[in-house]
Amino acid sequence: MLAASVVALAAAFVTLPAGTAGAAQNILRADKSVPRSCFAKALPKGTPGTDRRELKSTVDGLVQARLKPASGTEGDWDVAVFDKATGAVVAASAALRTRELAESFVKKDQELIVQGCRYGGSADRAQLGVDFLALTPQGTPTTVQKAQLVRVETPTRTDKNKLTALGLDVTEKGDATGVEVVLADDADRQTLKNNGFKSKVIEADLSAKSVQDAKTDRQYAATTAASALPSGRTSYRHLYDYNYELKELARKNPGLVSAFTMPESTWEGRDVVGVEIATDVKNVTDGKPVNFTMGVHHAREWPAGEHVMEWAYELINGYAHDPAIRSLVGKTRNIVVPIINPDGFEISREAEPKGDFTRFDYEMKRKNCNVNDSPAQYSTGVCKANPAGRLRGTDPNRNYAGFWGGNGAEIAWSGDTFRGSAPFSEPEVRNVRSIVSSRQVTNLMTMHTVAALVLRPPGVADVRPPLEEPAYKALGDKMASRNGYTSEPSWALYDTTGTTEDWSYWATGGWGFTIEVGGNGFHGPYADSVVAEYEGLAPAAGAGKGGNRQAFLDQLGSAADPQQHSTLIGSAPKGYQLKLHKTFQTPTSPVIQADGSTKPPIYVTDDLNSKFTTTGGRFAWSVNPSTRPYVAGRYGRDPQGPAQQGFAVTNPAGVPPINQNYPADPAGDSFTFHVNGLPQVDNGKFSVNINWASTATDWDLFIYDAAGNLVSSSANGGTTSEHAVLFDPPAGDYKAVVVNYDQADPATVDDWSGDVSFASPIPPTYGPKEAYQLTCTSPKGQLVGVADVYADRGQTVDVGEVCTRSAHAQKQRASGGVR
């Protein structure tokens, strides 16, 4: 849906008293820095560490207050805008530097206070700019259409791929037979109908739900002094809350926490902020395994950022009070970035729910704010108020290079899962790439909502699992046992390409997971979606099991376990620097085009460079395996016998009668069959297939095991066949039920025929070993030694005395994992 407004820019600078000299009006000054919140309240004029301007809004629309350095010195200044009459904060920004953007809605003639605060650093000045942007209605509908959440029946991979290609807002909540979809308006509903999909309404009015959720949150915050969370928080944070808390954690815990700004700012100029947590935190080249936790690739998924932020508090509080957490923190380095997509999050978070879908459209924003791929009429104005509404931008979690360009991402700019113009085209995604490529990230977690899943690679069903699948699955299953979610490969939901862990894992070997936080809605009531899901309290599925808190600790335990990564050991004088380097190219998927054709894959170059500084004597450096999983091979198993012989099936005598209780009671034609096992046969899969003559008949197919559990199904519309598949089927009896979906007169429907077929398992494949290039340089930068290093997961490799041996001699040496 396109928002019913356009933007006219009206620039207005702060007004000074008569006689004040020109450009100086935009310079804020403070003689001293004071580390405090700039947005907590408007402080009196002359308060140390602050400067302010008062002005009046010239528009009904948006106010933007920006700060940038006024001289060559960066410093750390924050900015906040307040309503003068009430003292309420209107907008704020509190990143780590003097590059701030505070933006929100205002009314014409509203009196405002713009407050600048010098939080830290030596810069005693900052440059302020204030703009007002008018929102001019254009074509506002007389009747606002309701956004709905529906469950769409997608019993086959073909159905899922077809659904994700329609340009609809497909959520991450689903299972083998269906996926939940947000329908923004009647056009979306018609698109679903025109493509033959069956659906059921889950939430009839999402905007009304959003209003009620906001009311519930206000009541919870008003009646709860402190939650069970590590921070005690009782309400969703704003972007300025996140950034302020991150730098406060660093200020108050200088030896344990360091705040940092990611290398690239966003499309709208915002900084992306995170913290690193470790003993001796400033020594980032100490060789400890790195655990990287991040949230909010998708703007509307507010709980994702909350869980990640609470994890930072968990580590800091636990280091002080919990011996088990203190031990894990001492063995690892933790990088925590709660908001990967601050542009999108700020828009979604500040779109106050008022019951009209024009504003709600922004609250449902998923993507970032890239304007380059939008048509000209939709790339004007700021991202928070433009004719394209939530649709402008790229889905950051479809923009990584892993299998980019294939199924599971939108080609059109307006799709909610738009993949972007090229792999890594988005600065937010390149920020994550920079960390993974320069640090030995042995464990990665990216948080989303709202499907209650623990997902691992691969994201595409046609990509066979990696050779490490049994161990990888075991860790996912362990985390799922804590939060009560389902552990599965990402493709089990539907095919996705360009996702975070489908690049990071295949390129580096560091284990990566997506946790889809459970709950009711993308940002459901805070008490449920954040407090209960994190802590493992009712009504969360992980109640009494530990919740996401314990799942995070399981992930951290994996990072701290030497058996879950590789370790380089050796000897070196103090201050020498070891470097691991590897450059390689990996193909994307064949790139699907708008007309359905494909172009050849794009080869993406990755450059991995990490460093370790020695402290003298023996050392140990935790690293990822040298052979990246993309080339290491694929998981499978060698057949232990032939596959079972298939057999034909036919429509039993007569056809099923009309069943008034379908689909609640899917009675119909049925037949049973037996699946054999070892030692007689080894079945990698079975497929039940039925066919009929005309699309005027609609048969559906359901497969049950002996206990009555539905194990596979196929229920397409507008076809003349159904195919239900089960991989690695356990031996036993099965029942296939064929249903007359339309409940048509039995005399008018086609008979069906088909077969049950079996296939052998696919054997594993093994790729070539790859090496890291290891170099050692002296404190003066002189190259001392070089070696090729081969390391597998769980392996300790002695690199000898690479820092004391000549480069020539080291190249000639061949022993163990070093050549």
SULPE-V575534 format. One record per residue. N is the residue number from 1. D_FIRST is the distance of its C-alpha to the first C-alpha in whole Angstrom. Layout:
<<N & D_FIRST> <N & D_FIRST>>
This chain:
<<1 & 0> <2 & 4> <3 & 6> <4 & 9> <5 & 12> <6 & 14> <7 & 17> <8 & 21> <9 & 23> <10 & 26> <11 & 29> <12 & 31> <13 & 34> <14 & 36> <15 & 39> <16 & 42> <17 & 45> <18 & 47> <19 & 50> <20 & 48> <21 & 48> <22 & 45> <23 & 43> <24 & 44> <25 & 42> <26 & 39> <27 & 41> <28 & 41> <29 & 45> <30 & 46> <31 & 50> <32 & 49> <33 & 46> <34 & 45> <35 & 43> <36 & 41> <37 & 38> <38 & 37> <39 & 34> <40 & 36> <41 & 37> <42 & 38> <43 & 42> <44 & 44> <45 & 45> <46 & 48> <47 & 47> <48 & 48> <49 & 45> <50 & 43> <51 & 42> <52 & 40> <53 & 38> <54 & 38> <55 & 35> <56 & 33> <57 & 29> <58 & 29> <59 & 25> <60 & 23> <61 & 21> <62 & 21> <63 & 25> <64 & 26> <65 & 29> <66 & 30> <67 & 33> <68 & 35> <69 & 39> <70 & 41> <71 & 44> <72 & 45> <73 & 45> <74 & 41> <75 & 42> <76 & 39> <77 & 38> <78 & 35> <79 & 33> <80 & 32> <81 & 31> <82 & 32> <83 & 32> <84 & 35> <85 & 36> <86 & 35> <87 & 35> <88 & 32> <89 & 30> <90 & 27> <91 & 27> <92 & 29> <93 & 29> <94 & 32> <95 & 32> <96 & 36> <97 & 36> <98 & 36> <99 & 33> <100 & 30> <101 & 27> <102 & 27> <103 & 23> <104 & 22> <105 & 21> <106 & 24> <107 & 25> <108 & 27> <109 & 31> <110 & 30> <111 & 34> <112 & 33> <113 & 35> <114 & 34> <115 & 37> <116 & 37> <117 & 39> <118 & 42> <119 & 41> <120 & 44> <121 & 45> <122 & 47> <123 & 45> <124 & 46> <125 & 44> <126 & 40> <127 & 38> <128 & 35> <129 & 33> <130 & 30> <131 & 28> <132 & 26> <133 & 22> <134 & 21> <135 & 18> <136 & 18> <137 & 15> <138 & 14> <139 & 13> <140 & 12> <141 & 12> <142 & 15> <143 & 14> <144 & 11> <145 & 10> <146 & 11> <147 & 10> <148 & 13> <149 & 15> <150 & 16> <151 & 19> <152 & 19> <153 & 23> <154 & 24> <155 & 27> <156 & 28> <157 & 27> <158 & 26> <159 & 23> <160 & 22> <161 & 22> <162 & 20> <163 & 18> <164 & 17> <165 & 17> <166 & 14> <167 & 11> <168 & 10> <169 & 10> <170 & 14> <171 & 16> <172 & 20> <173 & 21> <174 & 23> <175 & 26> <176 & 28> <177 & 27> <178 & 23> <179 & 20> <180 & 18> <181 & 14> <182 & 11> <183 & 9> <184 & 6> <185 & 7> <186 & 10> <187 & 8> <188 & 8> <189 & 12> <190 & 13> <191 & 13> <192 & 15> <193 & 17> <194 & 18> <195 & 19> <196 & 21> <197 & 20> <198 & 22> <199 & 20> <200 & 21> <201 & 19> <202 & 20> <203 & 18> <204 & 17> <205 & 15> <206 & 14> <207 & 14> <208 & 17> <209 & 19> <210 & 18> <211 & 20> <212 & 22> <213 & 23> <214 & 23> <215 & 26> <216 & 27> <217 & 27> <218 & 29> <219 & 32> <220 & 32> <221 & 33> <222 & 35> <223 & 37> <224 & 38> <225 & 40> <226 & 39> <227 & 37> <228 & 39> <229 & 37> <230 & 39> <231 & 38> <232 & 38> <233 & 34> <234 & 33> <235 & 29> <236 & 26> <237 & 27> <238 & 25> <239 & 26> <240 & 29> <241 & 30> <242 & 30> <243 & 32> <244 & 34> <245 & 35> <246 & 36> <247 & 38> <248 & 40> <249 & 40> <250 & 42> <251 & 44> <252 & 45> <253 & 46> <254 & 47> <255 & 49> <256 & 46> <257 & 43> <258 & 42> <259 & 38> <260 & 37> <261 & 34> <262 & 33> <263 & 34> <264 & 30> <265 & 28> <266 & 24> <267 & 22> <268 & 22> <269 & 26> <270 & 26> <271 & 29> <272 & 29> <273 & 31> <274 & 33> <275 & 37> <276 & 40> <277 & 42> <278 & 45> <279 & 49> <280 & 50> <281 & 47> <282 & 47> <283 & 49> <284 & 46> <285 & 48> <286 & 50> <287 & 49> <288 & 48> <289 & 45> <290 & 41> <291 & 39> <292 & 35> <293 & 33> <294 & 29> <295 & 26> <296 & 22> <297 & 21> <298 & 18> <299 & 17> <300 & 16> <301 & 19> <302 & 22> <303 & 25> <304 & 25> <305 & 26> <306 & 28> <307 & 30> <308 & 31> <309 & 32> <310 & 34> <311 & 36> <312 & 37> <313 & 39> <314 & 40> <315 & 42> <316 & 43> <317 & 44> <318 & 46> <319 & 48> <320 & 49> <321 & 50> <322 & 49> <323 & 52> <324 & 50> <325 & 47> <326 & 49> <327 & 51> <328 & 47> <329 & 46> <330 & 50> <331 & 49> <332 & 46> <333 & 43> <334 & 40> <335 & 37> <336 & 34> <337 & 31> <338 & 29> <339 & 25> <340 & 25> <341 & 22> <342 & 22> <343 & 20> <344 & 17> <345 & 19> <346 & 20> <347 & 16> <348 & 15> <349 & 19> <350 & 19> <351 & 16> <352 & 18> <353 & 17> <354 & 17> <355 & 16> <356 & 13> <357 & 9> <358 & 9> <359 & 11> <360 & 11> <361 & 8> <362 & 10> <363 & 13> <364 & 11> <365 & 11> <366 & 13> <367 & 14> <368 & 17> <369 & 16> <370 & 18> <371 & 17> <372 & 19> <373 & 17> <374 & 14> <375 & 15> <376 & 17> <377 & 15> <378 & 12> <379 & 15> <380 & 17> <381 & 18> <382 & 18> <383 & 15> <384 & 15> <385 & 14> <386 & 12> <387 & 10> <388 & 8> <389 & 7> <390 & 8> <391 & 8> <392 & 11> <393 & 14> <394 & 16> <395 & 17> <396 & 20> <397 & 21> <398 & 21> <399 & 23> <400 & 26> <401 & 29> <402 & 29> <403 & 29> <404 & 26> <405 & 24> <406 & 25> <407 & 23> <408 & 21> <409 & 19> <410 & 16> <411 & 17> <412 & 14> <413 & 13> <414 & 9> <415 & 11> <416 & 11> <417 & 14> <418 & 15> <419 & 19> <420 & 19> <421 & 22> <422 & 25> <423 & 26> <424 & 27> <425 & 25> <426 & 23> <427 & 26> <428 & 25> <429 & 26> <430 & 29> <431 & 30> <432 & 30> <433 & 32> <434 & 34> <435 & 36> <436 & 36> <437 & 38> <438 & 40> <439 & 41> <440 & 42> <441 & 39> <442 & 41> <443 & 38> <444 & 34> <445 & 32> <446 & 28> <447 & 26> <448 & 23> <449 & 22> <450 & 22> <451 & 24> <452 & 27> <453 & 28> <454 & 31> <455 & 30> <456 & 32> <457 & 32> <458 & 32> <459 & 28> <460 & 29> <461 & 31> <462 & 33> <463 & 34> <464 & 37> <465 & 38> <466 & 40> <467 & 43> <468 & 43> <469 & 41> <470 & 43> <471 & 44> <472 & 40> <473 & 39> <474 & 42> <475 & 40> <476 & 37> <477 & 39> <478 & 40> <479 & 37> <480 & 36> <481 & 39> <482 & 38> <483 & 35> <484 & 35> <485 & 32> <486 & 32> <487 & 34> <488 & 33> <489 & 32> <490 & 28> <491 & 28> <492 & 29> <493 & 25> <494 & 24> <495 & 24> <496 & 23> <497 & 24> <498 & 24> <499 & 25> <500 & 27> <501 & 30> <502 & 30> <503 & 31> <504 & 33> <505 & 35> <506 & 36> <507 & 37> <508 & 39> <509 & 40> <510 & 39> <511 & 37> <512 & 34> <513 & 32> <514 & 28> <515 & 29> <516 & 26> <517 & 26> <518 & 27> <519 & 25> <520 & 23> <521 & 19> <522 & 18> <523 & 20> <524 & 22> <525 & 25> <526 & 27> <527 & 31> <528 & 29> <529 & 27> <530 & 29> <531 & 33> <532 & 33> <533 & 32> <534 & 33> <535 & 37> <536 & 37> <537 & 37> <538 & 36> <539 & 34> <540 & 33> <541 & 34> <542 & 36> <543 & 38> <544 & 41> <545 & 41> <546 & 40> <547 & 36> <548 & 34> <549 & 37> <550 & 40> <551 & 37> <552 & 37> <553 & 41> <554 & 41> <555 & 39> <556 & 41> <557 & 44> <558 & 44> <559 & 43> <560 & 47> <561 & 48> <562 & 50> <563 & 50> <564 & 46> <565 & 46> <566 & 49> <567 & 52> <568 & 54> <569 & 57> <570 & 60> <571 & 62> <572 & 62> <573 & 63> <574 & 61> <575 & 58> <576 & 58> <577 & 54> <578 & 53> <579 & 50> <580 & 48> <581 & 47> <582 & 45> <583 & 43> <584 & 41> <585 & 39> <586 & 36> <587 & 34> <588 & 31> <589 & 30> <590 & 30> <591 & 27> <592 & 24> <593 & 23> <594 & 20> <595 & 23> <596 & 24> <597 & 27> <598 & 28> <599 & 30> <600 & 33> <601 & 32> <602 & 32> <603 & 35> <604 & 34> <605 & 37> <606 & 37> <607 & 40> <608 & 41> <609 & 44> <610 & 45> <611 & 48> <612 & 51> <613 & 53> <614 & 57> <615 & 59> <616 & 62> <617 & 63> <618 & 62> <619 & 58> <620 & 55> <621 & 51> <622 & 49> <623 & 47> <624 & 44> <625 & 46> <626 & 47> <627 & 46> <628 & 42> <629 & 41> <630 & 39> <631 & 42> <632 & 44> <633 & 44> <634 & 42> <635 & 43> <636 & 44> <637 & 48> <638 & 51> <639 & 51> <640 & 54> <641 & 55> <642 & 54> <643 & 51> <644 & 51> <645 & 52> <646 & 49> <647 & 50> <648 & 48> <649 & 47> <650 & 47> <651 & 46> <652 & 48> <653 & 50> <654 & 48> <655 & 44> <656 & 43> <657 & 43> <658 & 40> <659 & 38> <660 & 37> <661 & 36> <662 & 34> <663 & 32> <664 & 33> <665 & 37> <666 & 36> <667 & 40> <668 & 41> <669 & 43> <670 & 44> <671 & 46> <672 & 48> <673 & 49> <674 & 50> <675 & 49> <676 & 52> <677 & 52> <678 & 55> <679 & 58> <680 & 57> <681 & 54> <682 & 51> <683 & 47> <684 & 44> <685 & 42> <686 & 42> <687 & 40> <688 & 40> <689 & 39> <690 & 39> <691 & 39> <692 & 39> <693 & 39> <694 & 36> <695 & 32> <696 & 33> <697 & 35> <698 & 32> <699 & 34> <700 & 33> <701 & 35> <702 & 36> <703 & 39> <704 & 40> <705 & 43> <706 & 46> <707 & 45> <708 & 42> <709 & 40> <710 & 37> <711 & 37> <712 & 35> <713 & 33> <714 & 31> <715 & 29> <716 & 27> <717 & 26> <718 & 27> <719 & 30> <720 & 34> <721 & 35> <722 & 34> <723 & 35> <724 & 35> <725 & 37> <726 & 38> <727 & 40> <728 & 43> <729 & 44> <730 & 46> <731 & 49> <732 & 50> <733 & 49> <734 & 45> <735 & 44> <736 & 42> <737 & 40> <738 & 39> <739 & 37> <740 & 36> <741 & 32> <742 & 32> <743 & 35> <744 & 37> <745 & 40> <746 & 42> <747 & 44> <748 & 41> <749 & 40> <750 & 41> <751 & 43> <752 & 42> <753 & 44> <754 & 43> <755 & 45> <756 & 45> <757 & 45> <758 & 46> <759 & 45> <760 & 47> <761 & 46> <762 & 45> <763 & 47> <764 & 46> <765 & 46> <766 & 48> <767 & 47> <768 & 49> <769 & 50> <770 & 48> <771 & 50> <772 & 49> <773 & 51> <774 & 53> <775 & 54> <776 & 57> <777 & 57> <778 & 60> <779 & 59> <780 & 60> <781 & 58> <782 & 60> <783 & 59> <784 & 61> <785 & 60> <786 & 58> <787 & 57> <788 & 55> <789 & 53> <790 & 52> <791 & 51> <792 & 50> <793 & 48> <794 & 51> <795 & 53> <796 & 55> <797 & 56> <798 & 59> <799 & 59> <800 & 62> <801 & 63> <802 & 61> <803 & 61> <804 & 65> <805 & 65> <806 & 65> <807 & 62> <808 & 64> <809 & 66> <810 & 63> <811 & 61> <812 & 64> <813 & 64> <814 & 63> <815 & 63> <816 & 60> <817 & 57> <818 & 58> <819 & 59>>
